[in-house]
Amino acid sequence: MLRLTWSAVTLMYLFVCHNACAWNMTLKCMKDTTTFLKELQKETPSKYAVLMYDAFGKIGSDVVGGNVNRPGSLRECLSVEGPEFRGQYCQVFLKQDRVEYFVGVCVPDSCTESEVQTLVVYEAFEQKHISLLPSVPSILMSDSTLGIFMTQCLSDSPHPDLSAIVCLFVCCALLALPLIASICVALIKRKRNREVRPAVGFAQTSNTNQYGAVLTNGSANQSKECSGAPDATQTKNQNAENVQHGISKTVLSCLQALSVQNSSQGLLATESSGSSYSSLNGIRILSLLWIISGHTVQLSAWSNLDNDKRWKDMVEKNPLYVLAFSGPVYLAVDSFLLLGGLLSAKSLLNSIQRSDNTLSFSLVAHFLFKRFKRIQPLHLFIVCLTIGLFSVVQRGVFWFIAEDEVFSCKKYWWSNLLLINNLFTITDICAPWTWYLSIDFQFYATTPFLIFLYRMNKSVLVIVSSVLLMLSSVTGALITGFLHLPVHQPTTLAYESYFQYYYNKPYTRYGPYLLGILAGIYMTNKKEMLIKQQWQVVIGWLCSLSIMALLVGLAYVLREVPPYPSLPHAVYQGMHRSLWALALVWIILACEEGHGGFVDKILSLGLWAPLSNISFACYLIHPIIIILYNGKQETTMHYTDFNFFYLFLGHLLLTIPIGYVLTVLIEKPYLFLSKR
């Protein structure tokens, strides 16, 4: 009996050696895998083998509705303690009948990713004609053939590289400097208060002594001047004292600029600042909420939903979901572009007025540099945070987007520094949501040119603006027609050319910003009210609201993408963003001239002002919160309206306080420091 047992072991060992050599695998990996699979064939397998089997992804219900991913159990797999190995969680990405999905597998940690892929290719997980990675049955998918295109394994603990460590250090340093400065300013203020209190009781004596000292010193100085022999030592000491005082004053000024005491002043005020129109705060925040809502659904729909097909059928046909995702999604970005153009024109015109009505090269350079230093500290902090945070956080089952972000940021971070990352395709952009900062700065740089034309000749400005607006619209229409693009942002990355040639490119998105510049020029320099009659008010509001409703509705009418160039799709794509901006211009103008009614009351609520002050930081940080949440999920999410409304509120409630902290510690301090 003992001899038979040893013979069986010898045969199994020879089998393992043969397969390991044939499959180009290490003996250790093949042996451990065989041990696990042999254990499963027993009537009563060991606990570790049961746990590994249980951690494998299984086919779930509602495959027809989109439940194709099989994540398995990451935690259960990592808890496995085998005889000579531990459990390692890997994901095998498969393709079957044009459907791509992944299956979670639990394998010995002695196997590498390439070896796991080899095991799958050679069907090592076939046991007694039962596969641990079964394909979707033919009753659900006509083609049962499996194609493997990638395998990745998740380590038990993260392994940050040098770039991640450097980025984390930079983020910590940027956050620490304002905190240290705040402590120093508080200590200096406390010390001064202590020095002032005792001096109050002896004010009269001190004043008398100082008066006597002044008289004495004055007499001595007069004697020295009359004798013609100045005291060189005293002069040297006085100069040294002045230098020391100047250095101390500069250091204190920098500390105050960086301090939280300075950067938080007025941030939570409910009154609008004099530099902006009150209705803009409401438009800005409502647009931000629209974007956060869209990102909440979009970033989950790409990989995390177990009913994504049913979700698409639901939202792509119902205009009520325009606030969540479908329809002409992210027209809110065009609202941002309009506001950016309006405020840039107003800012430059005010600067010209303060500079003796002169538009000089130095003024333009200062205008551009002011914008650059306004956005870049927090922008680059977000880039570093993306690399550092996503590199040290333990990866989850749905860590795909976070991994892509780290890879793109390590490779293309310089494009964010130069503010040209929108010229790349969306899949290569570091922190893809930051493309807006680049395109906004590029458009911002055109403001001086248009202001120059306005000051030179208003007719020339009208002609040039008309040509630019027409070129932007025609370019968008032609690209849509020839490339057969959808008229709204697609719910998947299937239309890669939409992002590569249209969505984030300056030659297709300039219309709203240009209209904003023209509106800013007009509203800054107008001498009288534009709206004088009640019929103008009625017609203006009817046209504005009708245009907005029509743009939303037509997106659903044109949601199907034909395989041939479509004139309606091309015309809609070329004009809808500029028309949306034009409708918003009317709303802003009507509110400012007292014809906004309840719309003006809503847009001018004091609630919007403090949120508007932190909106820039909220825009930049909210995708990181969403990606982190989605990436750490261990099971798929199920879409229902209530689930995702609740999720949106959760992301929003996290975004606001974090946005406030980043505004106080990063955005404002370094902006004030450059001023000092």
Residue pairs with C-beta under 8 A, 6 or more apart in sequence:
12 34
12 38
13 31
15 34
16 27
16 30
16 31
16 34
17 27
17 30
19 25
19 30
19 122
20 26
20 27
20 29
20 30
20 31
23 30
23 118
23 119
23 122
24 118
25 111
25 115
25 118
25 119
26 110
26 111
26 115
28 110
29 108
29 110
29 111
29 112
29 115
32 82
32 84
32 85
32 108
32 110
32 111
33 107
33 108
33 111
33 119
33 124
35 82
35 83
35 84
36 49
36 52
36 82
36 107
36 108
37 124
37 125
37 127
39 45
39 46
39 48
39 49
40 49
40 53
40 127
41 127
41 128
45 53
48 80
48 81
48 82
48 83
48 87
51 76
51 77
51 79
51 80
51 87
51 106
52 77
52 80
52 82
52 87
52 106
52 107
53 106
53 132
54 73
54 76
55 72
55 73
55 74
55 76
55 77
55 80
55 87
55 89
55 104
55 106
56 72
56 103
56 104
56 105
56 106
56 132
56 133
57 69
57 70
57 71
57 72
57 102
57 103
57 104
57 105
58 70
58 72
59 70
59 134
59 136
60 67
60 70
60 306
61 67
62 306
62 307
62 310
63 136
63 140
63 141
64 140
64 309
65 306
65 307
65 309
65 310
66 305
66 306
66 307
66 308
66 309
66 310
66 311
67 306
67 307
67 636
68 99
68 101
68 136
69 101
69 102
69 103
69 303
69 306
69 636
70 101
70 102
70 103
70 104
71 102
71 104
71 397
71 398
71 634
71 635
71 636
72 89
72 103
72 104
72 105
72 106
72 397
73 104
73 634
74 89
74 104
74 154
74 396
74 397
74 634
75 634
76 87
76 106
77 87
77 88
77 89
77 104
77 106
78 86
78 87
78 88
78 89
78 156
79 87
80 86
80 87
80 106
81 87
82 108
85 108
85 109
85 110
86 108
86 109
87 106
87 107
87 108
87 109
88 106
88 107
88 108
88 109
88 111
88 153
89 104
89 105
89 106
89 153
89 154
90 104
90 105
90 106
90 107
90 113
90 116
90 151
90 152
90 153
90 154
91 102
91 103
91 104
91 105
91 151
91 152
91 153
91 154
91 397
92 102
92 103
92 105
92 116
92 117
92 120
92 133
92 148
92 150
92 151
93 100
93 101
93 102
93 148
93 149
93 150
93 151
93 152
94 100
94 101
94 102
94 103
94 133
94 135
94 146
94 147
94 148
94 149
95 146
95 147
95 148
95 149
96 135
96 136
96 141
96 143
96 144
96 145
96 146
96 147
97 136
97 141
97 142
97 143
97 144
97 145
99 136
99 141
100 149
103 133
104 397
105 116
105 120
105 125
105 132
105 133
107 116
107 119
107 153
111 119
112 153
113 151
113 152
113 153
114 151
116 151
116 153
117 148
117 150
117 151
119 125
120 133
120 148
120 151
121 148
123 131
125 131
125 132
125 133
126 132
133 146
135 141
135 144
135 145
135 146
136 144
137 144
138 144
154 395
154 397
154 399
155 395
156 394
157 394
158 391
158 392
158 393
158 394
158 395
160 168
160 388
160 391
160 392
161 391
163 387
163 391
163 410
164 387
164 388
164 391
164 392
164 406
165 388
167 383
167 384
167 385
167 387
167 388
167 391
168 384
168 388
168 389
168 392
170 381
170 384
170 388
171 381
171 384
171 385
171 388
174 377
174 381
174 665
174 666
174 670
175 665
175 666
177 258
177 669
178 258
178 259
178 260
178 263
178 664
178 665
178 666
178 669
179 260
179 665
181 254
181 255
181 256
181 257
181 258
181 259
181 669
182 258
182 259
182 260
182 261
184 255
184 259
185 255
185 256
185 259
185 261
185 262
186 261
188 252
188 255
199 206
224 230
224 231
253 676
254 673
254 676
256 262
256 676
257 669
257 672
257 673
257 675
257 676
258 669
258 670
258 672
258 673
259 669
260 664
260 665
260 669
262 668
262 669
262 672
263 663
263 664
263 665
263 668
263 669
263 672
264 664
264 668
266 613
267 610
267 613
267 614
267 660
267 663
267 664
267 668
268 610
268 613
269 609
269 610
269 613
270 606
270 607
270 609
270 610
271 606
271 609
272 278
272 281
272 604
272 609
275 343
275 346
275 347
276 343
277 523
277 588
277 591
277 592
278 591
278 603
278 604
279 587
279 588
279 591
279 592
279 596
279 600
279 603
279 604
280 339
280 342
280 343
280 588
280 603
280 612
281 603
281 604
281 608
281 609
281 611
281 612
282 602
282 603
282 604
282 605
282 608
283 335
283 339
283 584
283 587
283 588
283 603
284 335
284 336
284 339
284 608
284 612
284 615
285 608
285 611
285 612
285 615
286 332
286 603
287 332
287 333
287 335
287 336
288 332
288 611
288 615
288 618
288 619
289 652
290 323
290 330
290 331
290 332
291 330
291 332
291 333
291 619
292 618
292 622
292 648
292 651
292 652
292 655
293 323
293 324
293 325
293 648
294 324
294 325
294 329
294 330
294 332
295 433
295 622
295 623
295 626
296 626
296 644
296 647
296 648
296 651
297 315
297 324
297 325
297 639
297 644
298 325
298 491
299 401
299 623
299 626
299 627
299 630
300 626
300 630
300 637
300 639
300 644
300 647
301 308
301 311
301 312
301 325
301 491
301 492
301 639
302 401
302 492
302 493
303 398
303 400
303 401
303 630
304 398
304 630
304 633
304 636
304 637
305 311
305 636
305 637
305 638
305 639
306 636
306 637
306 638
307 638
307 639
308 639
310 639
311 639
312 491
314 321
314 639
315 321
315 324
315 325
315 326
315 491
316 326
316 491
316 556
316 559
317 556
317 559
318 326
318 556
319 327
319 552
319 553
319 556
321 327
322 328
322 329
322 552
322 555
324 644
325 491
326 488
326 491
326 555
326 556
326 559
327 488
327 552
327 555
327 556
328 487
328 488
328 551
328 552
328 555
328 576
328 580
329 488
329 489
330 489
331 551
331 576
331 577
331 580
333 436
334 509
334 512
334 577
334 580
334 581
335 512
335 580
335 581
335 584
336 436
336 440
337 439
337 440
337 443
337 509
337 512
337 513
337 516
337 581
338 512
338 513
338 515
338 516
338 519
338 581
338 584
338 585
339 516
340 440
340 443
340 444
340 513
340 516
341 443
341 447
341 512
341 513
341 514
341 515
341 516
341 517
341 518
341 519
341 520
342 516
342 517
342 519
342 520
342 523
342 588
343 516
343 520
344 371
344 444
344 447
344 516
344 517
344 520
345 447
345 450
345 451
345 516
345 517
345 518
345 519
345 520
345 521
345 524
346 520
346 523
346 524
347 367
348 367
348 447
348 448
348 451
349 451
349 520
349 521
349 524
349 525
350 524
351 363
351 366
351 367
352 358
352 359
352 363
352 451
355 363
359 448
359 451
359 452
359 455
364 448
367 447
367 448
368 444
368 445
368 448
371 441
371 444
372 419
372 441
373 670
373 671
373 674
374 671
375 437
375 441
375 616
376 417
376 419
377 666
377 667
377 670
377 671
378 616
378 617
378 620
378 662
378 666
378 667
379 416
379 434
379 437
379 620
380 416
380 417
381 662
381 666
382 431
382 434
382 620
382 621
382 624
383 409
383 413
383 416
383 430
383 431
383 434
385 624
386 405
386 406
386 409
386 430
386 431
386 624
387 406
387 409
387 410
387 413
389 624
389 628
390 402
390 403
390 405
390 406
390 627
390 628
390 631
391 406
393 402
393 628
393 631
393 632
395 402
395 403
395 631
396 631
396 632
396 633
396 634
397 633
397 634
397 635
398 630
398 631
398 632
398 633
399 631
400 631
401 627
401 630
401 631
402 627
402 628
402 631
404 427
405 430
405 431
405 432
405 627
408 427
408 428
408 429
408 430
408 431
408 432
409 416
409 430
409 431
411 428
411 430
412 421
412 424
412 428
412 429
412 430
413 430
415 421
415 423
415 424
415 429
415 430
415 438
416 430
416 431
416 434
416 438
419 437
419 438
419 441
419 442
420 438
421 429
421 430
421 434
421 435
421 438
422 429
422 435
422 436
422 438
422 439
422 442
422 504
422 505
422 506
423 438
423 505
425 496
425 499
425 500
426 432
426 435
426 499
426 500
426 503
426 504
427 493
427 496
427 499
429 435
429 504
431 620
431 623
432 623
433 619
433 620
433 623
434 620
435 504
436 504
436 619
439 504
439 505
439 506
439 509
440 513
442 506
443 506
443 510
443 513
443 514
446 513
446 517
447 517
450 461
450 464
450 465
450 514
450 517
450 518
450 521
451 521
453 460
453 461
453 464
454 461
454 521
461 521
465 514
465 518
468 510
468 514
469 510
469 511
469 514
469 515
469 578
471 507
472 507
472 508
472 509
472 510
472 511
472 514
472 578
473 511
473 574
473 575
473 578
474 574
475 507
475 508
475 574
476 502
476 508
476 573
476 574
476 577
477 570
477 571
477 573
477 574
477 575
478 570
478 574
479 485
479 501
479 502
479 508
479 573
480 487
480 502
480 569
480 570
480 573
480 574
481 565
481 566
481 567
481 569
481 570
482 565
483 497
483 498
483 501
483 502
484 561
484 562
484 563
484 564
484 565
484 566
485 495
485 497
485 498
485 501
485 502
485 561
485 569
485 573
486 495
486 498
486 559
486 561
486 569
487 554
487 555
487 558
487 559
487 569
487 572
487 573
487 576
488 555
488 559
489 498
489 503
490 498
493 499
495 561
502 508
502 573
509 577
511 577
511 578
511 581
512 577
512 578
512 580
512 581
515 578
515 581
515 582
515 585
516 581
516 585
519 585
519 588
519 589
523 588
523 589
523 592
529 593
530 589
530 593
531 537
531 540
531 589
531 590
531 593
531 595
537 590
537 595
540 586
540 590
540 595
541 586
541 590
543 583
543 586
544 583
544 584
544 586
544 587
545 583
547 579
547 580
547 582
547 583
548 580
548 583
551 576
551 579
551 580
554 572
554 576
555 572
555 576
558 566
558 568
558 569
558 572
561 569
562 569
587 596
587 599
587 603
590 596
590 599
590 600
591 599
591 600
591 603
591 604
594 600
596 603
596 604
611 618
611 656
613 663
614 656
614 659
614 660
614 662
614 663
615 659
616 663
616 667
617 658
617 659
617 660
617 662
617 663
617 666
617 667
618 655
618 656
618 659
620 662
621 655
621 658
621 659
621 662
622 651
622 652
622 655
622 659
625 651
625 654
625 655
625 658
626 651
629 651
630 637
637 643
